[in-house]
Amino acid sequence: MTYDRLAPDRNADQLVCMNVRKSDGKVIFETISVPATIKWSPSLAKERSQLTGIEFAIDSNKHMSQTRKTFLKSRLPYWNEWSKTSDRGIISSADAE
């Protein structure tokens, strides 16, 4: 497939672009970019807690206001910790910020 056939996909509004590599036998998920539409939510918290460099990717996004970037980075530690808990309660797809 050629790149000129690529088009935005409404269903991909939460997908990040990443580089997957190995270092000392560990798999590293390095975040390259995040969409301006990114939200923190319970449904993706565990997977996103494994990403490295997400703060840099947020800062590099030219389509977000500084206020939005600050908010996303301030809430990241909460969601990373939340993803480690075993008692998460009821999760709704509407739970996002």
C-alpha positions as CSV (number, residue, x, y, z in Angstrom):
1,M,0.0,0.0,0.0
2,T,1.3,3.5,-0.8
3,Y,1.2,6.4,1.6
4,D,-1.1,8.4,-0.6
5,R,-3.9,6.0,0.3
6,L,-3.7,6.8,4.0
7,A,-6.6,8.7,5.5
8,P,-7.7,9.7,9.0
9,D,-9.8,7.0,10.8
10,R,-12.3,8.1,13.4
11,N,-11.9,4.8,15.2
12,A,-8.1,5.5,15.7
13,D,-8.5,8.7,17.7
14,Q,-6.8,7.1,20.8
15,L,-3.9,5.3,19.1
16,V,-0.4,6.4,19.7
17,C,2.5,5.9,17.3
18,M,5.4,4.0,18.9
19,N,8.7,2.3,18.3
20,V,9.1,-1.1,19.8
21,R,12.6,-2.3,20.6
22,K,14.5,-4.6,22.9
23,S,17.0,-3.4,25.5
24,D,18.8,-5.8,27.9
25,G,16.1,-8.4,27.1
26,K,13.2,-6.1,27.9
27,V,10.7,-4.8,25.4
28,I,10.6,-1.0,25.3
29,F,7.5,0.8,24.0
30,E,8.8,4.2,23.1
31,T,6.1,6.8,22.3
32,I,6.8,8.7,19.1
33,S,3.5,10.8,18.9
34,V,0.1,11.0,20.4
35,P,-3.1,12.3,18.7
36,A,-4.5,15.6,19.8
37,T,-7.7,13.7,20.7
38,I,-6.0,11.5,23.3
39,K,-7.9,10.9,26.6
40,W,-7.0,9.0,29.7
41,S,-9.4,6.2,30.4
42,P,-9.6,2.9,32.3
43,S,-9.9,0.9,29.1
44,L,-6.3,1.8,28.0
45,A,-4.6,2.6,31.3
46,K,-2.7,-0.6,31.7
47,E,-1.3,-0.6,28.1
48,R,-0.4,3.1,28.3
49,S,1.4,2.7,31.6
50,Q,3.9,0.6,29.7
51,L,4.8,3.4,27.3
52,T,8.0,5.4,27.7
53,G,8.4,9.0,26.5
54,I,4.7,9.8,26.4
55,E,5.3,13.2,28.1
56,F,7.7,14.2,25.4
57,A,5.2,13.1,22.7
58,I,2.5,15.2,24.4
59,D,4.8,18.2,24.5
60,S,5.7,17.7,20.8
61,N,2.1,17.7,19.6
62,K,1.5,21.0,17.7
63,H,-2.3,20.6,17.7
64,M,-2.8,20.8,21.5
65,S,-2.9,23.9,23.7
66,Q,-0.3,24.2,26.5
67,T,-3.2,24.0,29.0
68,R,-4.3,20.6,27.5
69,K,-0.7,19.3,27.5
70,T,-0.2,20.4,31.2
71,F,-3.5,18.6,32.1
72,L,-2.6,15.4,30.3
73,K,0.8,15.2,31.9
74,S,-0.5,16.1,35.4
75,R,-3.0,13.2,35.2
76,L,-0.6,10.6,33.8
77,P,0.8,9.5,37.2
78,Y,-2.7,8.9,38.5
79,W,-3.6,6.7,35.6
80,N,-0.3,4.8,35.7
81,E,-0.9,4.1,39.4
82,W,-4.5,3.2,38.9
83,S,-3.6,0.6,36.3
84,K,-1.6,-1.3,39.0
85,T,-4.5,-1.6,41.3
86,S,-6.4,-4.9,41.5
87,D,-9.8,-3.5,42.7
88,R,-10.8,-1.2,39.9
89,G,-14.5,-1.4,40.3
90,I,-17.0,-1.0,37.5
91,I,-15.4,0.3,34.3
92,S,-17.5,2.3,31.8
93,S,-16.4,3.3,28.3
94,A,-17.7,6.8,29.3
95,D,-15.0,7.1,32.0
96,A,-12.5,9.3,30.3
97,E,-10.8,12.6,30.8
